[in-house]
Amino acid sequence: MLPPESDQVEFEGELAIVIGRVARRVSEAEAASVVFGYTIANDVTARDLQRSDGQWTRAKGFDTFCPLGPVIETDVDLEGGELTTSVNGTRRQHGRLADMVHPVSKVIAYASNVFTLLPGDVILTGTPAGVGRIVDGDSVDVTVSGLGSLVNPVRSAPAR
C-alpha cells in the first residue's frame, strides 16, 4: 500500500537471509551454520521520507512494506544464482548473487558482531542497481534463482 505521506515509493528486490539459531560474534567462516534458509524480499522504501528524515525507520516501516516469501529455501546457489526485479513485466533490476557488494557470510558476521541474531530474524542483503518508483496499479515481481518469485500488487492506501 502506498502511504499518503509519501510521493515517491520505490521497490528494491533483495535476497533475504533467515536466521536459524542464536548467533553472537559469528565469524565469516561460521556464518553458514546459523542460516535457516533464504527467501525473497521487496524492500519497499518511501524515498522522499528517507531523504527528509535523514534516517530510514519511517521510510521503510509502513504497514505492508517489505513483503517476504513465498518460501524459505535451505539450499540456494549463492555463487550462480541471480535476482531479477520486474515492474509490470519490464525488467528493472538484474544481478548475480555472487556480485553482491557484501557476501552473505560477511553480512552475517558483521550483524552478529553488533547484536545477537535470533532464530527467525531476517537480514536483507542489498539490492542491485535499478531501483525505481512504483505507483498505484503496478505489479512488482522479484525473482531469485531457486526461490521462485514474490509478486506484489501496488495500491494507494485509502484516504484518511
N, C-alpha and C positions, 0 to 999 in steps of 0.2 A: 504494500500500500504506500502510495506517495503521500508523505505528510504535508499538510497545508503550510507548515512553517518553512518549507524549502522550495526553491525554484530550480534546483539543479541536483537531481538524484542520479547517481551513476552506478553501473554494475561493475563488479570485479570478480571474475571467475578465479577460483583458487582450489588447490588441493588442501584438504583438512586432515590433520593427524588426530586420532582419538587415542588418548592415553589409557593404558590397561592396568597399571599398578602404580602405587605411590612411588614418586621419583623425586629425589633431592640430590643435587650436585652430581648428576649423571654425566659421565664423560661421553664424548662423541662415539667412542668405541662401544659403549654400553647402551647407547640411545635406542637401538632397535629392540632391546629387551623390555622396554617399558611401553612399547606401542601395542595397543589392542588391534588397531586397524586404521584404514583410511576411508574418507568419504569426500564428497564434493561440497563446496561452499560457493555461494554468491554473496560476497561481502559488500552488500549494498551500502552506499555512502551518500549522505547529503553533503555534497562537496562545498556548497556555499556556506553551510553552517560550520563545516570543518575549518574553512578559512577564517570566518568571522569569530569563531570561538577560540581559535588558537590551540585547540586540542580536539580529541576525537570522540569523546564519550557520547555526546548528543548526536553527532553526525552519523554514528554507526549504531546507535542504541534504540532506534524507534522500533515499536512493535512491528513484526513481520520482516524486519531487516535480518540479514544473514541466514537465509534458508539453507538447510543442510540435507544431504541424502542423495539418492533414495536408499542406499545401502551402506553398510560398513563392510569393507573387504579386507581380509587379513594378508593377502598376497598381491601386492601391487608392484609393477615393474618401474622402479624409481629411475632406472637408467634409460630405458627405452620408451617409457610412457610419454603421452602428450596430453595437453589440455587445450581445448578449443571452446571459445565462447561465441555464440551467435545471437543476434538480436533480429527477430522477425525473419529468420532463415539466412541472414547475411553474416558471414564470419567477421568478427570484430577483434578477436584475440586468438593467438595460437602460440604455443610454446612447448618445448620439450621439458619434461620434469628434470632431466639431468642438467638443464641450463638454468635452474633456479639460482638466484643470487646467493642464497644460503641453503645448503643441502639440509635435508630433514634432520640428520644427525646433529648438525651444528645448531639448528633451531631448538631442538630438544635440550641439548646440553646448555645452551645459553639460558633458556627459560628456567630450567631446573636449578640453575645456579643463582637465580634471583628469588624464586619462590617455589614452594613444594607443589608438584603436579599430582593431581588425584585421579583415580580411575573415573573415566567419563569426561575429563577435561578435553576440550577441543582447541587445537592450535592451528591457526591459518598460516599458510606458508608464503603468501605473497602472490601477486598477480602479474601476468605478462603485460607487455605494452598493449595499448589499445582500449583502455577503459573509456567509457563514454556514457552520455546521458541516456536515460530511459524515460519514457512518457506513458501516459495512460493509453492502454490498448496494446502496448508492446508485449512480446514474449521473449524471455531470456532463456537460452539453453546452454548450460555449461556441461561439457562432456570431458571425461577423463578416461584414458585407455584403461580397460579392466574394471572400471567402476560404473560405466553407463553414463546416463545423462540426468541432470537436475534441470527441470523445466519450470520456470516461474512466470505466471501472467503478471502484468503490471497494471494496477488500477489506482485511481485517485481515491484518497480517503474521503469519506463523506464529510461535508462541511459541518462545522461545529454549530 
